[in-house]
Amino acid sequence: MSKANNPKLKSWLTVESDSDFPIQNIPFGIFRKGKGFRVATIIGDQVIDLFELNKRGYFAGLNIDNSVLKSEFLNDFISLGKKKTNKVRERISDLFKSTTRKLKSNEKDRKAILSPVGKVELTMPIKVGDYTDFYSSRDHATNVGKMFRDPENALLPNWLHLPVGYHGRASSIVVSGTDITRPKGQQMPVGADKPVFGPCKLLDFELEVGFVVGKKTELGESINMDNAEEHIFGLTLFNDWSARDIQKWEYVPLGPFLGKSFASSISPWIVTLEALEPFRSKSPKQNKPKPLPYLKNDRDRNYDINLLVDIVPENGEGKTVCESNFKYMYWNMCQQLTHHTVNGCNVNVGDMCASGTISGPKRGSFGSMLEISWKGTMPVDMPDGSQRKFINDNDTVVIRGFGEKDGVRIGFGEVSGKILPAKK
Amino acid sequence: MSKANNPKLKSWLTVESDSDFPIQNIPFGIFRKGKGFRVATIIGDQVIDLFELNKRGYFAGLNIDNSVLKSEFLNDFISLGKKKTNKVRERISDLFKSTTRKLKSNEKDRKAILSPVGKVELTMPIKVGDYTDFYSSRDHATNVGKMFRDPENALLPNWLHLPVGYHGRASSIVVSGTDITRPKGQQMPVGADKPVFGPCKLLDFELEVGFVVGKKTELGESINMDNAEEHIFGLTLFNDWSARDIQKWEYVPLGPFLGKSFASSISPWIVTLEALEPFRSKSPKQNKPKPLPYLKNDRDRNYDINLLVDIVPENGEGKTVCESNFKYMYWNMCQQLTHHTVNGCNVNVGDMCASGTISGPKRGSFGSMLEISWKGTMPVDMPDGSQRKFINDNDTVVIRGFGEKDGVRIGFGEVSGKILPAKK
């Protein structure tokens, strides 16, 4: 484990005990600076400008072309490779630990390098090339199967043999804080003989975690279980917004399309796989059936990360409607990436793969309103006395995620999105 | 119609009568020049370097930044907008028509600007952002429905109400001439109780036409039937390679994934929508049922373009296994793009949308081996005495396409791809 992960490290920057961003995290993101952009990290509530750090000599010896650190997206930075980006993470750890005075004592540099997080605009961190959404939580797939197919045979025959996935729309992935307009589209009302057109009536979130590909492959090449982690740069929270009524009518036989492509939201900070190492946890047993050899998992490749979803009405009190955990995944990220490329499909830096809805075993841990309200039959009571079967106009959905161990909390911050009424 | 389309125009460059590239075509592509790239067009068998044309003053007054014309991809050129790119097409038409001597009489410029097509490497013309594959040929959807579902109710309930489509993999779209390695993957043999892993046994082509988005939209914005053509820059031939056995096992419930993502091939020249104007043809009646108003088609939006598929064994004689036509589409490109964005999904310059397999009403016009061999029950006899149910190792599949009217033939050239054996 990197020395940047040492739980005893403290920073000379203030880090509140409930902060997601102690000195052990050092995630990467982008913020707007004038007409340009800056690669950044965050400790406590201070956003740290990596371009300014490099310009002022604090990355001496790391040999990083500073044009990379004023890019609009992290892709070029990630393309430097883990060896280098991990050194950047360690250098930042050294500069900001409580025993290092070099930058702390230089007020001019500090002013140029640090900005309170409330004072900067965090922008879309990644130029997403291709985006793939998996369907890898067993409880979620089972819930959906029970609701829409046969409760006795909820899982489809292929589900336990491969991580089912599909290609999603990359262009409509947006950063946390971006408003989402309720989509319009075709729906087939129950009992009707022809479809109708109008605003989605069953708008839902899906609680997911996404990972960003950090190392490309060539067409024809396959990633395997042993080298998959080298290709994973880091993780984000991911809200796979879903229009259930549009999806239901359109998705046979070729899968989700307009029911998903109106928007997906991600958190602004990419938390590196290295920062999450302390939260590595047991993977579920896979022996009934055993996966084919290329998917065989013989290590702990799940992560114990608490995941929470709040619905916040406009000017109202929010409610936590879901408490789940990333450890509930049946298929892990390495299996997903190995399967994804077993046919020779190439991946590029900045590609994004999302987990699929992460549901736990109980209703309180279900990762979508479809499951929480069980197709609308069990509405959720809100603090203001209203109920929710799905998401209302002007509701904001907030997903948070963090791990905690040895007194250190490593988090993602949040991904939030407010639903605006459909356009006239 | 543009004066560049005038069927009476002749070029001072030699154009054989069966050439796809008379002076009325002027498609756009990219070729490799030293360590860089050049935006190009073609007349007859001469590739024309647009960077050199501009540098030598032949685009005077068009005000085009020459860095755009040495890009690796056409995206920046297309982003100039149709108004400008159509002026480029017209200027090229003027320069190369038989009555214009300016360039013809300047040997030095001619040498710098022209290269025989056999002497240059045509490269991937577009950096594809998002790729969407539709399923818009009624005969194809009916054939698939008859084979795998109910022959009496071959079309699924949504098919006549909307252009069914799904997101595809952009990273693995390659240019004509790129070898394709037979993919490996999971398959469930008939009668087996668990899947096996190995090379695809049922490798297929799908005859499709793709269009390239030429004008972007913002998230939340929708394209409509009246302005859809403004967003279509041009068309390519598209081979949507398909691994039928992998697809069959994986695709429920979220659609095609690894059965498609190992490769798709496109032709190197993007033929502009404007060049295809003479081949505009009647769209099919859509009144049983009528589509919802946002999809209503009241113009001729199909195109009469002959499409042919040849299978060519290694060192053997080829056979044309399919003669189809782009006019067979039930849903046209404008309907596809309108539907695609009706939920607010944004599109970008360089996005690609493919038609889905284009089958005509008879076996000889079916656009895939799945249909031609009717699931392998009716093999095709090859000239060397062998048979094909699907595509063999070392076979090359060649798709060609062209329209003919008033003595003018406007074509796409070809998209070809050779199947290499699966990796050990």
HADDOCK unambig.tbl for C-alpha pairs under 7 A between the chains (distance, minus, plus):
assign (segid A and resid 129 and name CA) (segid B and resid 129 and name CA) 6.59 0.50 0.50
assign (segid A and resid 130 and name CA) (segid B and resid 169 and name CA) 6.73 0.50 0.50
assign (segid A and resid 130 and name CA) (segid B and resid 170 and name CA) 6.48 0.50 0.50
assign (segid A and resid 130 and name CA) (segid B and resid 171 and name CA) 6.86 0.50 0.50
assign (segid A and resid 158 and name CA) (segid B and resid 249 and name CA) 6.78 0.50 0.50
assign (segid A and resid 158 and name CA) (segid B and resid 250 and name CA) 6.58 0.50 0.50
assign (segid A and resid 164 and name CA) (segid B and resid 250 and name CA) 6.90 0.50 0.50
assign (segid A and resid 165 and name CA) (segid B and resid 254 and name CA) 6.72 0.50 0.50
assign (segid A and resid 165 and name CA) (segid B and resid 257 and name CA) 6.80 0.50 0.50
assign (segid A and resid 166 and name CA) (segid B and resid 254 and name CA) 5.97 0.50 0.50
assign (segid A and resid 166 and name CA) (segid B and resid 255 and name CA) 6.45 0.50 0.50
assign (segid A and resid 166 and name CA) (segid B and resid 256 and name CA) 6.86 0.50 0.50
assign (segid A and resid 166 and name CA) (segid B and resid 257 and name CA) 5.45 0.50 0.50
assign (segid A and resid 167 and name CA) (segid B and resid 167 and name CA) 5.30 0.50 0.50
assign (segid A and resid 167 and name CA) (segid B and resid 168 and name CA) 5.68 0.50 0.50
assign (segid A and resid 167 and name CA) (segid B and resid 169 and name CA) 6.44 0.50 0.50
assign (segid A and resid 167 and name CA) (segid B and resid 257 and name CA) 6.77 0.50 0.50
assign (segid A and resid 168 and name CA) (segid B and resid 167 and name CA) 5.67 0.50 0.50
assign (segid A and resid 169 and name CA) (segid B and resid 130 and name CA) 6.71 0.50 0.50
assign (segid A and resid 169 and name CA) (segid B and resid 167 and name CA) 6.44 0.50 0.50
assign (segid A and resid 170 and name CA) (segid B and resid 130 and name CA) 6.47 0.50 0.50
assign (segid A and resid 171 and name CA) (segid B and resid 130 and name CA) 6.86 0.50 0.50
assign (segid A and resid 171 and name CA) (segid B and resid 346 and name CA) 6.45 0.50 0.50
assign (segid A and resid 171 and name CA) (segid B and resid 347 and name CA) 6.90 0.50 0.50
assign (segid A and resid 172 and name CA) (segid B and resid 219 and name CA) 6.63 0.50 0.50
assign (segid A and resid 172 and name CA) (segid B and resid 345 and name CA) 6.32 0.50 0.50
assign (segid A and resid 172 and name CA) (segid B and resid 346 and name CA) 6.34 0.50 0.50
assign (segid A and resid 181 and name CA) (segid B and resid 220 and name CA) 6.50 0.50 0.50
assign (segid A and resid 183 and name CA) (segid B and resid 343 and name CA) 4.66 0.50 0.50
assign (segid A and resid 183 and name CA) (segid B and resid 344 and name CA) 6.37 0.50 0.50
assign (segid A and resid 184 and name CA) (segid B and resid 342 and name CA) 6.57 0.50 0.50
assign (segid A and resid 184 and name CA) (segid B and resid 343 and name CA) 4.96 0.50 0.50
assign (segid A and resid 185 and name CA) (segid B and resid 342 and name CA) 6.44 0.50 0.50
assign (segid A and resid 185 and name CA) (segid B and resid 343 and name CA) 5.86 0.50 0.50
assign (segid A and resid 219 and name CA) (segid B and resid 172 and name CA) 6.64 0.50 0.50
assign (segid A and resid 220 and name CA) (segid B and resid 181 and name CA) 6.51 0.50 0.50
assign (segid A and resid 249 and name CA) (segid B and resid 158 and name CA) 6.77 0.50 0.50
assign (segid A and resid 250 and name CA) (segid B and resid 158 and name CA) 6.58 0.50 0.50
assign (segid A and resid 250 and name CA) (segid B and resid 164 and name CA) 6.90 0.50 0.50
assign (segid A and resid 253 and name CA) (segid B and resid 255 and name CA) 6.45 0.50 0.50
assign (segid A and resid 254 and name CA) (segid B and resid 165 and name CA) 6.73 0.50 0.50
assign (segid A and resid 254 and name CA) (segid B and resid 166 and name CA) 5.99 0.50 0.50
assign (segid A and resid 254 and name CA) (segid B and resid 254 and name CA) 6.54 0.50 0.50
assign (segid A and resid 254 and name CA) (segid B and resid 255 and name CA) 4.11 0.50 0.50
assign (segid A and resid 254 and name CA) (segid B and resid 256 and name CA) 6.43 0.50 0.50
assign (segid A and resid 255 and name CA) (segid B and resid 166 and name CA) 6.46 0.50 0.50
assign (segid A and resid 255 and name CA) (segid B and resid 253 and name CA) 6.46 0.50 0.50
assign (segid A and resid 255 and name CA) (segid B and resid 254 and name CA) 4.11 0.50 0.50
assign (segid A and resid 255 and name CA) (segid B and resid 255 and name CA) 4.23 0.50 0.50
assign (segid A and resid 256 and name CA) (segid B and resid 166 and name CA) 6.85 0.50 0.50
assign (segid A and resid 256 and name CA) (segid B and resid 254 and name CA) 6.43 0.50 0.50
assign (segid A and resid 257 and name CA) (segid B and resid 165 and name CA) 6.79 0.50 0.50
assign (segid A and resid 257 and name CA) (segid B and resid 166 and name CA) 5.45 0.50 0.50
assign (segid A and resid 257 and name CA) (segid B and resid 167 and name CA) 6.77 0.50 0.50
assign (segid A and resid 258 and name CA) (segid B and resid 340 and name CA) 6.92 0.50 0.50
assign (segid A and resid 258 and name CA) (segid B and resid 343 and name CA) 6.35 0.50 0.50
assign (segid A and resid 261 and name CA) (segid B and resid 345 and name CA) 5.73 0.50 0.50
assign (segid A and resid 262 and name CA) (segid B and resid 343 and name CA) 5.71 0.50 0.50
assign (segid A and resid 262 and name CA) (segid B and resid 344 and name CA) 5.48 0.50 0.50
assign (segid A and resid 262 and name CA) (segid B and resid 345 and name CA) 4.56 0.50 0.50
assign (segid A and resid 340 and name CA) (segid B and resid 258 and name CA) 6.93 0.50 0.50
assign (segid A and resid 342 and name CA) (segid B and resid 184 and name CA) 6.59 0.50 0.50
assign (segid A and resid 342 and name CA) (segid B and resid 185 and name CA) 6.46 0.50 0.50
assign (segid A and resid 343 and name CA) (segid B and resid 183 and name CA) 4.66 0.50 0.50
assign (segid A and resid 343 and name CA) (segid B and resid 184 and name CA) 4.96 0.50 0.50
assign (segid A and resid 343 and name CA) (segid B and resid 185 and name CA) 5.86 0.50 0.50
assign (segid A and resid 343 and name CA) (segid B and resid 258 and name CA) 6.36 0.50 0.50
assign (segid A and resid 343 and name CA) (segid B and resid 262 and name CA) 5.71 0.50 0.50
assign (segid A and resid 344 and name CA) (segid B and resid 183 and name CA) 6.36 0.50 0.50
assign (segid A and resid 344 and name CA) (segid B and resid 262 and name CA) 5.48 0.50 0.50
assign (segid A and resid 345 and name CA) (segid B and resid 172 and name CA) 6.32 0.50 0.50
assign (segid A and resid 345 and name CA) (segid B and resid 261 and name CA) 5.73 0.50 0.50
assign (segid A and resid 345 and name CA) (segid B and resid 262 and name CA) 4.57 0.50 0.50
assign (segid A and resid 346 and name CA) (segid B and resid 171 and name CA) 6.46 0.50 0.50
assign (segid A and resid 346 and name CA) (segid B and resid 172 and name CA) 6.33 0.50 0.50
assign (segid A and resid 347 and name CA) (segid B and resid 171 and name CA) 6.90 0.50 0.50
